[in-house]
Amino acid sequence: MLRWVLRVFFAGVIMLAATAVLSPARADTASVIAATYGELSVSPPTSASIHVCHGFGCKYRAEFGLTAADRAALARMLAGGKASAAAERKAIGNAGAWFDRRIGPVAGTTGHVARANRDYMFDKGQMDCIDSSRNTTSLLLVLDELNLLRHHHVAEPVARGYIIDGRPPHVTAVLVEKSSGVAWAVDSWTRAYGQAPEIMRLSMWKTLD
C-alpha cells in the first residue's frame, strides 16, 4: 500500500511541477511526450504502435499495433466532431471507449474496474490513474498525429491531491481548446472497461476528491 501511495504521490509532484513551468495552453508535443513517458521510460506512441500501461504505475506494458482499419475507424469517429469543440470532445469520448475495448484483449484489461484503488494494485489486469492517464494521452497524441483533432491540442497530464491536503493523488490526461484556451480533463480512470472517459473542464476536475 505504501509503495503504491508513494508512486502515485511522486508522479503527481513531478507532473504538477512541470505544469507550473509550462501551462497547458503553451504545451507542445515534445514537452507532452517528455512529461508523460520520460520518468517511466515508456516509448511514445505513433500512428503505428502504442505501448499500453497496466498493472499500476505502468508496471506492465503491452505493445498494441494500430492497423489501417484502426486508423480508418478513428477517422470516422472524429469526423463527427468537425462542427465544434463540444462535438469533437464527444467524438473523443467515443474514441476513448473504442480504444479501451480495442486494447483490452491485448493488455489483458478487459475486466478493469472504474476507480481501481490499492485493493487492485497487484492485479495486472487493472489500471491506476498513472496507467489510464498515459494510455489516454497516447490515444490523444495519435489522433493529433493523424490530423484528426481540429479544435483541440494535447497537453501534459495534470495531477491533483497530495495526501497532506486531505485528497488522494490523482492524474488525468488533458486537452486544450484552441479557440478559447480552456483546458479539459479527459479522465478514463473513473470509468470501467469499454466506457467513454469522463470529460470536464480541468478547473472543475481540480476541485474534486
VOLUMRO-147861 format. One record per residue: y, x, z of N, C-alpha, C in turn; chain; residue number from 1; residue in one letter. Coordinates in Angstrom, 2 decimals. Each point is the difference from the previous one (the first is absolute). Layout:
{{Y X Z} {Y X Z} {Y X Z} 'A' NUM 'A'};
...
***
This chain:
{{-1.21 0.82 0.00} {1.21 -0.82 0.00} {1.26 0.86 0.00} 'A' 1 'M'};
{{0.01 1.02 0.89} {1.18 0.84 0.09} {0.26 0.73 -1.31} 'A' 2 'L'};
{{-1.08 0.51 -0.62} {0.18 0.73 -1.26} {0.59 -0.91 -1.07} 'A' 3 'R'};
{{-0.47 -1.26 -0.06} {0.52 -0.94 -0.99} {1.47 -0.27 0.25} 'A' 4 'W'};
{{0.36 -0.23 1.27} {1.40 -0.30 0.33} {0.90 1.17 -0.36} 'A' 5 'V'};
{{-0.44 1.21 0.33} {0.81 1.17 -0.29} {0.14 0.23 -1.50} 'A' 6 'L'};
{{-1.09 -0.25 -0.75} {0.05 0.19 -1.45} {1.04 -0.92 -0.63} 'A' 7 'R'};
{{-0.05 -1.27 0.36} {0.95 -0.96 -0.57} {1.41 0.29 0.49} 'A' 8 'V'};
{{0.11 0.38 1.29} {1.31 0.29 0.56} {0.69 1.14 -0.74} 'A' 9 'F'};
{{-0.70 1.12 -0.17} {0.62 1.15 -0.66} {0.25 -0.25 -1.48} 'A' 10 'F'};
{{-0.86 -0.79 -0.65} {0.26 -0.36 -1.39} {1.29 -0.80 -0.09} 'A' 11 'A'};
{{0.21 -0.90 0.96} {1.22 -0.78 0.02} {1.22 0.86 0.23} 'A' 12 'G'};
{{-0.12 0.98 0.90} {1.12 0.90 0.27} {0.38 0.76 -1.25} 'A' 13 'V'};
{{-1.00 0.52 -0.72} {0.26 0.77 -1.22} {0.70 -0.85 -1.04} 'A' 14 'I'};
{{-0.48 -1.22 -0.19} {0.57 -0.84 -1.05} {1.38 -0.51 0.37} 'A' 15 'M'};
{{0.24 -0.32 1.26} {1.34 -0.43 0.38} {0.98 1.15 -0.11} 'A' 16 'L'};
{{-0.45 1.20 0.32} {0.88 1.16 -0.16} {0.38 0.17 -1.46} 'A' 17 'A'};
{{-0.94 -0.22 -0.89} {0.27 0.13 -1.43} {1.00 -1.05 -0.46} 'A' 18 'A'};
{{-0.16 -1.24 0.44} {0.91 -1.04 -0.46} {1.38 0.15 0.63} 'A' 19 'T'};
{{0.08 0.72 1.11} {1.32 0.24 0.58} {0.81 0.94 -0.88} 'A' 20 'A'};
{{-0.71 0.86 -0.76} {0.67 0.93 -0.90} {0.24 -0.63 -1.36} 'A' 21 'V'};
{{-0.97 -0.76 -0.47} {0.07 -0.56 -1.34} {-0.23 -1.50 0.08} 'A' 22 'L'};
{{1.02 -0.80 -0.25} {-0.14 -1.44 0.13} {-0.86 -0.53 -1.13} 'A' 23 'S'};
{{-0.63 -1.19 0.19} {-0.82 -0.58 -1.06} {0.74 -0.17 -1.32} 'A' 24 'P'};
{{1.29 -0.30 0.06} {0.76 -0.25 -1.22} {0.14 1.26 -0.85} 'A' 25 'A'};
{{-0.12 1.19 0.63} {0.19 1.25 -0.75} {-1.31 0.74 -0.26} 'A' 26 'R'};
{{-1.12 -0.56 0.48} {-1.28 0.71 -0.12} {-0.40 0.13 -1.47} 'A' 27 'A'};
{{-0.54 1.18 -0.37} {-0.54 0.18 -1.34} {-1.51 0.19 0.11} 'A' 28 'D'};
{{-0.67 0.04 -1.14} {-1.46 0.04 0.00} {-0.54 1.23 0.73} 'A' 29 'T'};
{{0.63 1.15 -0.21} {-0.49 1.23 0.63} {0.06 -0.10 1.52} 'A' 30 'A'};
{{1.09 -0.54 0.54} {0.12 -0.11 1.45} {-0.96 -1.04 0.56} 'A' 31 'S'};
{{-0.22 -1.07 -0.76} {-0.96 -1.03 0.44} {-1.40 0.60 0.08} 'A' 32 'V'};
{{-0.39 0.77 -1.01} {-1.31 0.63 -0.01} {-0.15 0.99 1.15} 'A' 33 'I'};
{{1.03 0.81 0.23} {-0.07 0.99 1.08} {-0.13 -0.68 1.37} 'A' 34 'A'};
{{0.78 -1.04 0.23} {-0.03 -0.69 1.29} {-1.27 -0.79 0.21} 'A' 35 'A'};
{{-0.57 -0.53 -1.08} {-1.16 -0.88 0.12} {-1.31 0.74 0.10} 'A' 36 'T'};
{{-0.13 1.09 -0.75} {-1.30 0.66 -0.10} {-0.03 1.42 0.54} 'A' 37 'Y'};
{{1.17 0.61 0.16} {0.06 1.42 0.33} {-0.74 0.39 1.26} 'A' 38 'G'};
{{0.28 -0.70 1.12} {-0.59 0.40 1.27} {-1.49 -0.31 0.08} 'A' 39 'E'};
{{-0.50 -0.84 -0.92} {-1.43 -0.35 -0.01} {-0.77 0.75 -1.08} 'A' 40 'L'};
{{0.69 0.81 -0.79} {-0.63 0.75 -1.09} {-0.78 -0.92 -0.93} 'A' 41 'S'};
{{0.61 -1.12 -0.34} {-0.61 -0.95 -0.93} {0.67 0.14 -1.36} 'A' 42 'V'};
{{-0.80 0.06 -1.05} {0.56 0.11 -1.34} {0.80 -1.26 -0.33} 'A' 43 'S'};
{{1.19 0.15 -0.57} {0.78 -1.18 -0.37} {-0.67 -0.78 -1.12} 'A' 44 'P'};
{{0.32 -1.27 -0.11} {-0.65 -0.84 -1.01} {0.55 0.25 -1.40} 'A' 45 'P'};
{{-0.82 -0.33 -0.98} {0.43 -0.01 -1.40} {-0.47 -1.31 -0.60} 'A' 46 'T'};
{{0.40 -0.25 -1.22} {-0.44 -1.23 -0.67} {-1.47 0.03 -0.36} 'A' 47 'S'};
{{-0.65 1.16 0.25} {-1.43 0.13 -0.30} {-0.87 0.04 1.26} 'A' 48 'A'};
{{0.58 0.42 1.14} {-0.82 0.19 1.19} {0.81 -0.15 1.28} 'A' 49 'S'};
{{-0.60 -0.64 1.00} {0.63 -0.17 1.32} {-1.01 0.40 1.06} 'A' 50 'I'};
{{0.44 0.78 0.98} {-0.83 0.31 1.15} {0.29 -1.04 1.09} 'A' 51 'H'};
{{-0.98 -0.81 0.30} {0.14 -1.09 0.95} {-0.31 0.49 1.41} 'A' 52 'V'};
{{0.92 -0.27 0.93} {-0.19 0.37 1.40} {-0.70 -1.13 0.76} 'A' 53 'C'};
{{-0.92 0.39 0.90} {-0.63 -1.00 0.87} {-0.60 0.72 1.21} 'A' 54 'H'};
{{-0.48 -0.79 0.98} {-0.62 0.58 1.17} {0.95 0.47 1.08} 'A' 55 'G'};
{{1.29 -0.40 -0.09} {1.05 0.32 0.98} {0.54 1.42 -0.18} 'A' 56 'F'};
{{1.32 0.05 -0.20} {0.67 1.27 -0.18} {-0.39 0.73 -1.26} 'A' 57 'G'};
{{-0.49 -0.73 -0.99} {-0.46 0.59 -1.26} {-1.11 1.02 0.23} 'A' 58 'C'};
{{-0.84 -0.28 1.00} {-1.12 0.89 0.31} {-0.96 0.09 -1.17} 'A' 59 'K'};
{{-0.18 -1.11 -0.71} {-0.87 -0.05 -1.17} {0.84 -0.30 -1.23} 'A' 60 'Y'};
{{-0.38 0.56 -1.14} {0.71 -0.24 -1.26} {-1.04 -0.31 -1.08} 'A' 61 'R'};
{{0.28 -0.99 -0.79} {-0.87 -0.37 -1.12} {0.83 0.03 -1.27} 'A' 62 'A'};
{{-0.49 0.69 -1.00} {0.74 0.08 -1.26} {-0.31 -1.23 -0.85} 'A' 63 'E'};
{{1.06 -0.66 -0.40} {-0.11 -1.20 -0.83} {0.62 0.27 -1.35} 'A' 64 'F'};
{{-0.77 -0.15 -1.07} {0.52 0.22 -1.34} {0.48 -1.29 -0.63} 'A' 65 'G'};
{{1.25 -0.01 -0.44} {0.55 -1.17 -0.67} {-0.39 0.03 -1.47} 'A' 66 'L'};
{{-0.58 -1.08 -0.46} {-0.40 -0.10 -1.40} {1.13 -0.61 -0.83} 'A' 67 'T'};
{{-0.17 0.02 -1.31} {0.96 -0.64 -0.88} {0.09 -1.49 0.32} 'A' 68 'A'};
{{-1.14 -0.60 0.36} {0.00 -1.42 0.35} {0.78 -0.25 1.29} 'A' 69 'A'};
{{-0.08 0.94 0.96} {0.77 -0.12 1.24} {1.50 0.05 -0.29} 'A' 70 'D'};
{{0.40 0.94 -0.83} {1.42 0.15 -0.32} {0.51 -1.24 -0.75} 'A' 71 'R'};
{{-0.84 -0.56 -0.86} {0.38 -1.21 -0.71} {0.13 -1.17 0.96} 'A' 72 'A'};
{{-0.89 -0.08 0.99} {0.08 -1.08 0.99} {1.28 0.10 0.81} 'A' 73 'A'};
{{0.36 1.22 0.39} {1.25 0.18 0.75} {1.21 -0.38 -0.85} 'A' 74 'L'};
{{-0.03 0.36 -1.27} {1.10 -0.35 -0.89} {0.16 -1.51 -0.12} 'A' 75 'A'};
{{-1.12 -0.71 -0.09} {0.06 -1.46 -0.08} {0.58 -0.60 1.28} 'A' 76 'R'};
{{-0.43 0.52 1.14} {0.52 -0.53 1.26} {1.49 0.26 0.16} 'A' 77 'M'};
{{0.43 1.19 -0.33} {1.42 0.34 0.18} {0.87 -0.65 -1.05} 'A' 78 'L'};
{{-0.57 -0.41 -1.11} {0.79 -0.70 -1.02} {0.58 -1.29 0.57} 'A' 79 'A'};
{{-0.69 -0.57 0.97} {0.50 -1.21 0.64} {1.19 0.22 0.89} 'A' 80 'G'};
{{0.38 1.25 0.21} {1.14 0.30 0.85} {1.24 0.44 -0.73} 'A' 81 'G'};
{{0.02 -0.19 -1.30} {1.14 0.46 -0.80} {1.31 -0.70 0.35} 'A' 82 'K'};
{{-0.07 -1.26 0.35} {1.21 -0.82 0.10} {0.96 0.44 1.10} 'A' 83 'A'};
{{-0.53 0.45 1.14} {0.88 0.30 1.13} {-0.71 0.92 0.98} 'A' 84 'S'};
{{0.78 0.54 0.93} {-0.59 0.86 1.04} {-0.98 -0.79 0.86} 'A' 85 'A'};
{{0.35 -1.24 0.32} {-0.90 -0.83 0.81} {-1.32 -0.25 -0.72} 'A' 86 'A'};
{{0.08 -0.27 -1.30} {-1.21 -0.22 -0.79} {-0.83 1.27 -0.07} 'A' 87 'A'};
{{0.67 1.15 -0.09} {-0.73 1.26 -0.05} {-0.71 0.27 1.32} 'A' 88 'E'};
{{0.63 -0.32 1.12} {-0.66 0.20 1.29} {-1.25 -0.89 0.11} 'A' 89 'R'};
{{0.10 -1.22 -0.50} {-1.18 -0.88 0.01} {-1.11 0.58 -0.87} 'A' 90 'K'};
{{0.37 0.54 -1.16} {-0.99 0.62 -0.88} {-0.62 1.23 0.64} 'A' 91 'A'};
{{0.80 0.76 0.74} {-0.50 1.17 0.71} {-1.00 -0.43 1.08} 'A' 92 'I'};
{{0.30 -1.11 0.66} {-0.94 -0.53 0.98} {-1.34 -0.34 -0.64} 'A' 93 'G'};
{{0.05 -0.63 -1.17} {-1.24 -0.33 -0.73} {-0.75 1.28 -0.40} 'A' 94 'N'};
{{0.76 1.00 -0.42} {-0.62 1.27 -0.38} {-0.63 0.68 1.22} 'A' 95 'A'};
{{0.65 -0.14 1.16} {-0.55 0.58 1.22} {-1.33 -0.63 0.39} 'A' 96 'G'};
{{-0.10 -1.32 -0.14} {-1.26 -0.69 0.30} {-1.08 0.44 -0.99} 'A' 97 'A'};
{{0.35 0.07 -1.27} {-0.94 0.45 -1.04} {-0.48 1.43 0.30} 'A' 98 'W'};
{{0.94 0.87 0.35} {-0.32 1.40 0.27} {-0.96 0.12 1.18} 'A' 99 'F'};
{{0.23 -0.76 1.05} {-0.86 0.06 1.18} {-1.43 -0.41 -0.36} 'A' 100 'D'};
{{-0.11 -1.04 -0.82} {-1.33 -0.43 -0.43} {-0.65 1.02 -0.94} 'A' 101 'R'};
{{0.82 0.66 -0.76} {-0.51 0.97 -0.98} {-0.52 1.27 0.68} 'A' 102 'R'};
{{0.72 0.47 1.02} {-0.40 1.25 0.65} {-1.05 -0.22 1.09} 'A' 103 'I'};
{{-0.15 -1.25 0.46} {-0.90 -0.28 1.10} {-1.42 0.50 -0.21} 'A' 104 'G'};
{{-0.64 -0.33 -1.12} {-1.36 0.47 -0.23} {-0.10 1.53 -0.11} 'A' 105 'P'};
{{1.05 0.65 -0.48} {-0.01 1.46 -0.16} {0.13 0.69 1.36} 'A' 106 'V'};
{{0.89 -0.51 0.83} {0.26 0.63 1.30} {-0.86 -0.57 1.12} 'A' 107 'A'};
{{-0.72 -1.08 -0.28} {-0.81 -0.62 1.05} {0.83 -0.77 1.00} 'A' 108 'G'};
{{1.12 -0.59 -0.47} {0.92 -0.69 0.90} {0.06 -1.50 -0.26} 'A' 109 'T'};
{{-1.06 -0.56 -0.58} {0.03 -1.42 -0.35} {0.02 -0.91 1.24} 'A' 110 'T'};
{{-0.29 0.57 1.16} {0.05 -0.81 1.23} {1.15 0.36 0.90} 'A' 111 'G'};
{{1.01 0.68 -0.51} {1.09 0.41 0.90} {0.78 -1.21 0.49} 'A' 112 'H'};
{{0.44 0.09 1.24} {0.68 -1.12 0.65} {1.50 0.23 0.04} 'A' 113 'V'};
{{0.73 -1.06 0.27} {1.44 0.12 0.19} {0.30 0.64 1.35} 'A' 114 'A'};
{{1.01 0.84 0.03} {0.48 0.62 1.24} {-1.10 0.75 0.74} 'A' 115 'R'};
{{-0.78 0.76 -0.72} {-1.08 0.78 0.63} {0.59 0.94 1.06} 'A' 116 'A'};
{{-0.48 -0.12 1.23} {0.53 0.81 1.10} {-1.03 1.02 0.46} 'A' 117 'N'};
{{0.21 0.55 1.18} {-0.87 1.07 0.48} {-1.46 -0.43 0.15} 'A' 118 'R'};
{{-0.25 -1.31 0.08} {-1.37 -0.47 0.10} {-0.81 0.33 -1.25} 'A' 119 'D'};
{{0.70 0.29 -1.10} {-0.66 0.27 -1.28} {0.11 1.46 -0.42} 'A' 120 'Y'};
{{0.52 0.84 0.86} {0.38 1.34 -0.43} {-1.17 0.88 -0.43} 'A' 121 'M'};
{{-1.23 -0.36 0.36} {-1.15 0.79 -0.43} {-0.76 -0.66 -1.15} 'A' 122 'F'};
{{0.59 -1.01 -0.59} {-0.60 -0.73 -1.11} {0.63 0.47 -1.30} 'A' 123 'D'};
{{-0.74 0.71 -0.81} {0.56 0.56 -1.23} {0.34 -1.08 -1.03} 'A' 124 'K'};
{{-0.45 -1.22 0.23} {0.33 -1.09 -0.91} {1.28 -0.72 0.35} 'A' 125 'G'};
{{0.70 0.46 1.04} {1.25 -0.61 0.41} {1.18 0.90 -0.35} 'A' 126 'Q'};
{{1.20 -0.56 0.09} {1.21 0.74 -0.32} {1.05 -0.21 1.09} 'A' 127 'M'};
{{0.58 1.09 0.49} {1.17 -0.15 0.86} {1.24 0.00 -0.88} 'A' 128 'D'};
{{1.17 -0.02 0.62} {1.22 -0.10 -0.80} {0.31 1.29 -0.76} 'A' 129 'C'};
{{-0.54 1.12 0.48} {0.15 1.25 -0.77} {-0.72 -0.14 -1.33} 'A' 130 'I'};
{{-1.25 -0.49 0.06} {-0.77 -0.22 -1.23} {0.69 -1.00 -0.91} 'A' 131 'D'};
{{0.31 -1.17 0.55} {0.52 -1.09 -0.84} {1.35 0.34 -0.61} 'A' 132 'S'};
{{0.87 0.68 0.76} {1.31 0.34 -0.56} {-0.12 1.01 -1.12} 'A' 133 'S'};
{{-0.94 0.95 0.13} {-0.23 0.97 -1.08} {-0.57 -0.69 -1.23} 'A' 134 'R'};
{{-0.98 -0.85 0.20} {-0.63 -0.66 -1.14} {0.98 -0.90 -0.74} 'A' 135 'N'};
{{0.81 -0.73 0.76} {0.99 -0.88 -0.64} {1.05 0.82 -0.73} 'A' 136 'T'};
{{0.46 1.08 0.61} {0.97 0.87 -0.67} {-0.60 0.58 -1.28} 'A' 137 'T'};
{{-1.30 0.34 0.04} {-0.66 0.51 -1.20} {0.04 -1.03 -1.12} 'A' 138 'S'};
{{-0.31 -1.25 0.33} {0.08 -1.06 -1.01} {1.41 -0.12 -0.55} 'A' 139 'L'};
{{0.99 0.00 0.88} {1.39 -0.14 -0.45} {0.41 1.15 -0.91} 'A' 140 'L'};
{{-0.42 1.21 0.33} {0.34 1.15 -0.84} {-0.67 -0.09 -1.36} 'A' 141 'L'};
{{-1.22 -0.53 -0.04} {-0.68 -0.19 -1.29} {0.74 -1.05 -0.83} 'A' 142 'V'};
{{0.41 -1.08 0.63} {0.78 -1.02 -0.72} {1.27 0.61 -0.58} 'A' 143 'L'};
{{0.63 0.87 0.79} {1.22 0.65 -0.47} {-0.30 0.95 -1.15} 'A' 144 'D'};
{{-1.09 0.77 0.11} {-0.37 0.93 -1.06} {-0.30 -0.74 -1.31} 'A' 145 'E'};
{{-0.55 -1.20 0.13} {-0.31 -0.80 -1.18} {1.21 -0.79 -0.52} 'A' 146 'L'};
{{1.16 0.23 0.62} {1.25 -0.68 -0.38} {-0.12 -1.52 0.14} 'A' 147 'N'};
{{-0.69 -0.43 1.04} {-0.18 -1.44 0.22} {0.97 -0.55 1.04} 'A' 148 'L'};
{{0.74 0.88 0.68} {0.99 -0.45 0.97} {1.38 -0.02 -0.66} 'A' 149 'L'};
{{0.58 -1.17 -0.09} {1.31 -0.15 -0.63} {1.13 -0.15 1.01} 'A' 150 'R'};
{{-0.31 -0.62 1.13} {1.03 -0.36 0.97} {-0.04 0.82 1.28} 'A' 151 'H'};
{{-1.00 0.87 0.15} {-0.14 0.77 1.24} {-0.39 1.44 -0.30} 'A' 152 'H'};
{{0.30 0.87 0.96} {-0.60 1.33 -0.04} {-0.73 0.24 1.32} 'A' 153 'H'};
{{-0.89 0.97 0.00} {-0.86 0.27 1.15} {0.70 0.96 0.95} 'A' 154 'V'};
{{-0.04 -0.30 1.28} {0.59 0.87 1.02} {-1.09 0.54 0.91} 'A' 155 'A'};
{{0.41 0.90 0.89} {-0.94 0.59 0.95} {-0.47 -1.05 1.00} 'A' 156 'E'};
{{-1.25 0.12 0.50} {-0.43 -0.88 1.09} {0.93 0.13 1.21} 'A' 157 'P'};
{{0.11 -1.06 0.76} {0.87 -0.04 1.17} {-0.81 -0.42 1.21} 'A' 158 'V'};
{{0.31 0.58 1.16} {-0.71 -0.30 1.24} {0.90 -0.74 0.97} 'A' 159 'A'};
{{-0.63 -0.73 0.90} {0.70 -0.63 1.13} {-0.88 0.17 1.23} 'A' 160 'R'};
{{0.61 -0.12 1.18} {-0.75 0.05 1.24} {-0.39 1.40 0.40} 'A' 161 'G'};
{{0.30 0.37 1.24} {-0.32 1.34 0.50} {-0.69 -0.03 1.36} 'A' 162 'Y'};
{{-0.63 -1.12 0.34} {-0.70 -0.17 1.27} {0.99 -0.01 1.15} 'A' 163 'I'};
{{0.84 1.02 0.10} {0.95 0.08 1.11} {1.05 -1.11 -0.09} 'A' 164 'I'};
{{0.16 -0.61 -1.18} {0.92 -1.12 -0.11} {-0.72 -1.34 0.18} 'A' 165 'D'};
{{-1.25 0.07 0.44} {-0.75 -1.23 0.27} {-0.67 -0.60 -1.21} 'A' 166 'G'};
{{0.10 0.66 -1.16} {-0.61 -0.53 -1.21} {-1.02 0.99 -0.54} 'A' 167 'R'};
{{-1.13 -0.49 -0.48} {-0.99 0.91 -0.58} {0.51 0.57 -1.32} 'A' 168 'P'};
{{-0.35 1.23 -0.33} {0.45 0.59 -1.26} {-0.66 -0.68 -1.19} 'A' 169 'P'};
{{0.77 -0.15 -1.06} {-0.50 -0.67 -1.19} {0.78 0.51 -1.21} 'A' 170 'H'};
{{-0.67 0.11 -1.15} {0.60 0.55 -1.22} {-0.21 -0.97 -1.15} 'A' 171 'V'};
{{0.97 -0.08 -0.90} {-0.11 -0.86 -1.17} {0.47 0.71 -1.26} 'A' 172 'T'};
{{-0.52 -0.44 -1.13} {0.54 0.43 -1.30} {1.33 -0.71 -0.22} 'A' 173 'A'};
{{0.85 0.56 -0.84} {1.36 -0.53 -0.18} {0.39 -0.02 -1.48} 'A' 174 'V'};
{{0.65 -1.08 -0.39} {0.66 -0.12 -1.30} {1.48 -0.19 0.23} 'A' 175 'L'};
{{0.81 0.42 -0.95} {1.44 -0.23 0.06} {0.46 -0.74 -1.25} 'A' 176 'V'};
{{0.70 -1.09 0.20} {0.52 -0.78 -1.11} {1.14 0.76 -0.67} 'A' 177 'E'};
{{-0.11 0.20 -1.30} {0.96 0.84 -0.71} {1.42 -0.57 0.02} 'A' 178 'K'};
{{0.13 -1.28 -0.20} {1.34 -0.59 -0.14} {0.76 -0.08 1.32} 'A' 179 'S'};
{{-0.71 -0.25 1.09} {0.66 -0.21 1.29} {-0.16 1.16 0.97} 'A' 180 'S'};
{{-1.01 0.84 -0.21} {-0.27 1.07 0.94} {-0.75 -0.46 1.24} 'A' 181 'G'};
{{-0.42 -1.26 0.03} {-0.73 -0.53 1.16} {-1.42 0.53 -0.01} 'A' 182 'V'};
{{-0.44 0.50 1.16} {-1.36 0.53 0.13} {-0.95 -1.10 0.46} 'A' 183 'A'};
{{-1.22 0.03 -0.52} {-1.01 -1.00 0.31} {-1.27 0.68 0.49} 'A' 184 'W'};
{{-0.54 -0.47 1.11} {-1.29 0.46 0.49} {-1.11 -0.67 -0.80} 'A' 185 'A'};
{{-0.99 0.77 -0.40} {-1.18 -0.52 -0.69} {-1.19 0.38 0.89} 'A' 186 'V'};
{{-0.35 -0.88 0.91} {-0.90 0.32 1.10} {-1.37 -0.63 -0.23} 'A' 187 'D'};
{{-0.97 0.81 -0.39} {-1.35 -0.52 -0.24} {-0.89 0.09 1.24} 'A' 188 'S'};
{{0.44 0.71 1.04} {-0.80 0.12 1.22} {-0.14 -1.34 0.73} 'A' 189 'W'};
{{0.96 -0.88 -0.16} {-0.04 -1.30 0.67} {-0.85 -1.01 -0.74} 'A' 190 'T'};
{{-0.65 0.41 -1.07} {-0.79 -0.91 -0.81} {-1.45 0.48 -0.08} 'A' 191 'R'};
{{-0.92 -0.96 -0.08} {-1.42 0.32 -0.11} {-0.35 0.30 -1.46} 'A' 192 'A'};
{{-1.25 0.36 -0.22} {-0.47 0.38 -1.33} {0.32 -1.06 -1.06} 'A' 193 'Y'};
{{0.57 0.46 -1.10} {0.26 -0.86 -1.14} {1.24 -0.86 0.10} 'A' 194 'G'};
{{0.77 0.13 1.09} {1.21 -0.80 0.16} {1.23 0.79 -0.45} 'A' 195 'Q'};
{{1.02 -0.72 -0.43} {1.24 0.63 -0.43} {0.72 0.63 1.19} 'A' 196 'A'};
{{0.65 1.14 -0.18} {0.75 0.60 1.10} {1.16 -0.89 0.44} 'A' 197 'P'};
{{0.42 0.20 1.22} {1.15 -0.72 0.54} {1.26 0.72 -0.45} 'A' 198 'E'};
{{0.88 -0.70 -0.71} {1.22 0.62 -0.52} {1.20 -0.68 0.65} 'A' 199 'I'};
{{0.83 0.80 0.66} {1.20 -0.54 0.65} {1.07 1.09 0.02} 'A' 200 'M'};
{{1.23 -0.41 0.28} {1.07 0.98 0.11} {-0.37 1.05 1.05} 'A' 201 'R'};
{{0.23 1.27 -0.32} {-0.35 1.06 0.93} {0.77 -0.15 1.31} 'A' 202 'L'};
{{1.23 -0.46 -0.08} {0.80 -0.20 1.22} {-0.65 -0.97 0.96} 'A' 203 'S'};
{{-0.63 -1.04 -0.54} {-0.72 -0.96 0.84} {-1.30 0.61 0.51} 'A' 204 'M'};
{{-0.71 0.69 -0.87} {-1.26 0.64 0.37} {0.18 0.94 1.19} 'A' 205 'W'};
{{1.11 0.72 0.03} {0.25 0.95 1.06} {0.18 -0.65 1.36} 'A' 206 'K'};
{{0.33 -1.27 0.03} {0.22 -0.69 1.28} {-1.29 -0.55 0.61} 'A' 207 'T'};
{{-1.09 0.00 -0.76} {-1.25 -0.60 0.46} {-0.80 0.94 0.88} 'A' 208 'L'};
{{-0.92 -0.55 0.76} {-0.89 0.80 0.83} {-1.21 0.46 -0.81} 'A' 209 'D'};
***
